[in-house]
Every structure is written in C-alpha cells, then in structure tokens.
C-alpha cells in the first residue's frame, strides 16, 4: 500500500514537471500583431534639422576646459576657452569695435566677473574666434573643488548695431549668443 502511494506521488510529480516544461516551451501568440512603439505618422512628421540660416549668425559654439600644467595631483594651471563660430551661410562683415566675445567667471552664488574679452570684426561662414583665460586651479580646495565657479561666454554687440545701415553685421539669431559650463568639469580633469 505504501509502495503504491509512493508510485502515485512520484507519478504526479513527474506529470507536473512534464506539464510545466511543456508550458514553458509553448510560445503564446498575441491575438493582434504587436505595434511598433514608434508611430509611423509621427515618424513621417519629424523633419530634419533646418539648414543653416542664409544670413550671418555668430554663435557661441562651446566652452572647452584643459589642463595646461600640473603642480600636484589636484592642482595646476587650467585654460578656459570660449569658441564663437559663424554658423550662418553669409559672412559677418562689420566695423571694428562693434562686437566682442566676453568670458565671465561666475562664482557659485556670486556675481559674474569679466575675466577675458576678445574683439572681432569679420567672420566668414564656418570661421571661429576664441576667447581664452588661464588661471591656477586647486580641485581639492573649497573655492574650486567643492564650490567651483561656472564660466559663461557671451557675444556682445554695440547697442545701435542694427541701425548702422549695414545688414551684413545683423546677427540673424540672437538666441545662440550665450553658453555656460560648470567648473565641476574642470575638477573631473584632475581625477
């Protein structure tokens, strides 16, 4: 009697195991075909980025950080470079002293300090002008390491530049004339 109970018990275990294995290998087919997460109509409405404007467009492209020299593992001299480029399709042609690139150091919670200026006059399409500032940096100090300043680059124009009867120095997109980058990325260079 005990022996027949064991046989029935092991038979049930074997049947459950076989059933679960067969169930796991069965692929359940959905009733409807699965849809792509990307809607084809929305995909067709997505347009490529607009071409560069057919006008002069000086724009702040980037702010680069680089270590010039190291005095220890966490300190040395760093270079902050702001890059302005004419991203338009027309040359920017202007008089001297009408435009400049300004580089500001902005302490955390403090007032922006002008640290470098670069005047420029003419920029062909794709041509760049750079403003550069070098300073000592200590990534382990509170002033730079814990509360690093940020750096802001701004293109500045004479207030009456649009009224000087020269359409070739009218920046056609004033929305790309400023950029800021945190000094925390300078600290990362010392790691």
C-alpha positions as CSV (number, residue, x, y, z in Angstrom):
1,X,0.0,0.0,0.0
2,X,2.8,2.4,0.9
3,X,4.6,1.5,-2.2
4,X,1.6,2.3,-4.4
5,X,1.2,5.7,-2.6
6,X,4.9,6.5,-3.4
7,X,4.4,5.5,-7.1
8,X,1.3,7.7,-7.4
9,X,3.1,10.6,-5.6
10,X,6.2,10.3,-7.9
11,X,3.9,9.9,-10.9
12,X,2.1,13.2,-10.0
13,X,5.5,15.0,-9.5
14,X,6.7,13.7,-12.9
15,X,3.4,14.8,-14.6
16,X,3.6,18.3,-13.1
17,X,7.3,18.6,-14.2
18,X,6.5,17.5,-17.7
19,X,3.5,19.8,-17.9
20,X,5.4,22.9,-16.6
21,X,8.3,22.1,-19.1
22,X,5.9,21.9,-22.0
23,X,4.1,25.1,-20.9
24,X,7.3,27.0,-20.6
25,X,8.3,26.0,-24.2
26,X,4.9,27.0,-25.6
27,X,5.0,30.4,-27.3
28,X,1.8,32.3,-26.7
29,X,0.8,34.2,-29.8
30,X,-0.9,37.6,-29.3
31,X,-4.4,38.0,-30.7
32,X,-3.3,41.1,-32.6
33,X,0.0,41.8,-34.2
34,X,2.3,43.9,-31.9
35,X,2.6,47.5,-32.9
36,X,5.9,49.4,-33.1
37,X,6.4,51.8,-30.3
38,X,7.2,54.4,-33.0
39,X,4.0,55.7,-34.7
40,X,4.6,55.8,-38.5
41,X,2.6,59.0,-38.9
42,X,4.7,60.8,-36.2
43,X,7.9,59.5,-37.8
44,X,6.9,61.0,-41.1
45,X,6.1,64.3,-39.5
46,X,9.6,64.5,-37.9
47,X,11.6,66.9,-40.0
48,X,15.4,67.0,-40.3
49,X,17.0,70.0,-38.6
50,X,16.7,73.2,-40.5
51,X,19.6,74.2,-42.7
52,X,21.9,77.0,-41.6
53,X,20.4,80.4,-42.0
54,X,21.2,82.3,-45.2
55,X,22.5,85.2,-43.2
56,X,25.4,86.0,-40.8
57,X,24.9,84.1,-37.5
58,X,27.8,84.3,-35.0
59,X,27.0,81.8,-32.3
60,X,28.7,80.6,-29.1
61,X,29.6,77.0,-30.0
62,X,31.3,75.7,-26.9
63,X,33.4,76.2,-23.8
64,X,36.5,74.0,-23.6
65,X,38.4,73.2,-20.4
66,X,42.0,71.9,-20.5
67,X,44.9,71.4,-18.0
68,X,47.9,73.5,-19.1
69,X,50.2,72.2,-16.4
70,X,50.0,70.3,-13.1
71,X,51.7,71.2,-9.8
72,X,50.2,68.3,-7.9
73,X,47.6,65.6,-8.4
74,X,44.8,68.0,-7.8
75,X,46.2,71.4,-8.7
76,X,47.7,73.2,-11.7
77,X,47.0,75.8,-14.3
78,X,43.9,75.4,-16.4
79,X,42.7,77.0,-19.7
80,X,39.1,78.0,-20.3
81,X,38.4,78.6,-24.0
82,X,35.1,80.1,-25.4
83,X,34.5,79.4,-29.1
84,X,32.3,81.6,-31.3
85,X,31.6,80.5,-34.9
86,X,29.6,82.0,-37.7
87,X,27.1,79.2,-38.3
88,X,25.2,81.2,-40.9
89,X,25.7,80.9,-44.7
90,X,26.7,84.5,-45.2
91,X,29.8,86.3,-44.0
92,X,29.6,88.6,-41.0
93,X,31.1,91.9,-42.1
94,X,31.3,94.7,-39.6
95,X,33.3,97.7,-38.4
96,X,35.9,97.5,-35.7
97,X,34.9,97.9,-32.1
98,X,31.2,96.9,-32.8
99,X,31.3,93.4,-31.3
100,X,33.3,91.3,-28.9
101,X,33.3,87.9,-27.1
102,X,33.2,88.1,-23.3
103,X,34.2,85.4,-20.9
104,X,32.8,85.6,-17.4
105,X,33.7,83.6,-14.3
106,X,30.6,83.1,-12.1
107,X,31.3,82.1,-8.5
108,X,28.6,79.8,-7.0
109,X,26.0,82.2,-5.5
110,X,28.1,85.2,-6.5
111,X,28.3,87.9,-9.1
112,X,29.8,87.3,-12.6
113,X,33.4,88.6,-13.1
114,X,34.6,89.5,-16.6
115,X,37.9,87.6,-17.0
116,X,38.6,87.9,-20.7
117,X,37.5,89.8,-23.8
118,X,38.2,89.2,-27.5
119,X,37.1,91.8,-30.0
120,X,36.4,90.6,-33.6
121,X,35.3,92.2,-36.8
122,X,34.6,89.9,-39.7
123,X,33.7,86.2,-39.7
124,X,33.2,84.1,-42.8
125,X,30.8,81.1,-42.7
126,X,32.4,78.4,-40.5
127,X,35.2,80.8,-39.2
128,X,35.8,80.9,-35.5
129,X,37.1,83.3,-32.9
130,X,38.3,82.2,-29.5
131,X,38.4,83.9,-26.1
132,X,41.0,82.4,-23.7
133,X,41.5,82.6,-19.9
134,X,44.1,80.8,-17.9
135,X,44.2,80.5,-14.1
136,X,45.5,78.4,-11.3
137,X,43.1,75.7,-10.1
138,X,43.0,73.5,-7.0
139,X,40.4,70.7,-7.2
140,X,40.9,69.9,-3.5
141,X,40.1,73.4,-2.3
142,X,36.6,74.6,-1.3
143,X,36.8,77.5,-3.8
144,X,37.3,75.3,-6.8
145,X,36.8,71.7,-5.6
146,X,33.7,72.0,-3.5
147,X,32.1,75.1,-4.9
148,X,33.6,75.6,-8.4
149,X,32.6,78.6,-10.4
150,X,31.0,78.3,-13.8
151,X,32.1,80.0,-17.0
152,X,29.8,82.0,-19.3
153,X,30.6,83.1,-22.8
154,X,28.5,85.9,-24.4
155,X,28.7,87.7,-27.7
156,X,28.1,91.4,-27.2
157,X,27.2,94.0,-29.8
158,X,27.0,97.8,-29.8
159,X,23.5,98.8,-28.9
160,X,23.0,100.6,-32.3
161,X,24.5,97.8,-34.5
162,X,21.1,97.1,-36.2
163,X,20.7,100.8,-37.0
164,X,24.1,101.3,-38.7
165,X,22.8,100.7,-42.3
166,X,24.9,97.5,-42.6
167,X,22.7,94.4,-42.9
168,X,25.9,92.2,-43.1
169,X,26.5,92.7,-39.4
170,X,23.0,91.9,-38.2
171,X,23.1,88.7,-36.3
172,X,20.1,86.8,-37.6
173,X,19.8,84.5,-34.5
174,X,20.3,86.2,-31.1
175,X,19.2,83.0,-29.2
176,X,22.6,81.3,-29.6
177,X,24.8,84.1,-28.4
178,X,25.4,82.7,-24.8
179,X,26.6,79.5,-23.2
180,X,27.6,78.5,-19.7
181,X,29.5,75.5,-18.4
182,X,30.2,74.4,-14.8
183,X,33.7,74.2,-13.4
184,X,32.9,70.8,-11.9
185,X,34.0,69.5,-15.3
186,X,37.5,71.1,-14.6
187,X,37.7,69.1,-11.4
188,X,37.0,65.9,-13.4
189,X,40.1,66.6,-15.5
190,X,42.2,66.2,-12.3
191,X,40.9,62.7,-11.5
